[in-house]
Structures are given as C-alpha cells and as structure tokens.
Amino acid sequence: MSAASLALQAALYSALAADVDVQAALGSPPRIYDAVPRNAAMPYLVLGDDRETDAGTVTGPASVHRFTVHIWSRTPGHGEVKAIAAAVIAALDAAALSPSGFTLTGPYFLGADYGRRNDGRTWHATLSFRALLEQD
C-alpha cells in the first residue's frame, strides 16, 4: 500500500468515525473495519479495496484512487444498508478530508450496488468512490 493510499484510508476512517449519522447507525465508536473481527455485531462498515493509478505531472506526484466501502446488515430488506449508505455518502461529501502529506480532491461518489447474500439473511451495499491525491 502506498503512502497516498494509507493516508487516504486513515482520513476516510477519521471522517466516518466522527460523523454523528454514521455513529447513530453503527454505534459509538462506530463499527468501521479494515479487517472484520470474528463475530462482529451487525450492521458494520468495511473500508474496501482501493485501486491506485499514477496521475503525476511535471508539477509533482499524484495518484487517482478508486475505492469501495462495504456495508453489511442482517436487518431484513434493503432499508438499513441503504440508510447507512446515505449517511456514508453524506459524511464523505461534507467532510474536509486532510490525508497527511497530501492534498485531496474528492472523494466523489460514483455509484452503489445493493443486494442480498446467498444465505438469504445478510444484506450488503458496495459504494464506489474516486479521489485524487497530490503530494504536498
């Protein structure tokens, strides 16, 4: 994981953990994970995969990040994961993220997928975002 990717992940975690609507949905402290603990209570959020590509120019290093946020629930129906998704999107839209050592443009919400897992009782949302980080 590059320094930019790690800085972005830390900034995302901080912004989501501090948001009152995210806390209302996921507890305080909110259940936000990189690696989900065994027997974690639901609902919870996972900071997902991050694809990083070079966007550097003659003015300096930069990278574009496409990353995902996953939301998991066992409340029947899509309602809970969609409500949490709305809170996450709003939190990241409103946050003044400051990844250490980088200037951030974004994140921009790209889309969401919602569905029920094969077990028939677990609901999942995958949110996709894009961000540009330029090294300070």
Secondary structure as UniProt FT lines:
FT   HELIX           3..18
FT   HELIX           20..26
FT   TURN            27..30
FT   STRAND          32..33
FT   TURN            38..39
FT   STRAND          44..54
FT   TURN            58..59
FT   STRAND          62..73
FT   HELIX           79..94
FT   TURN            100..101
FT   STRAND          102..116
FT   TURN            118..119
FT   STRAND          123..135
//
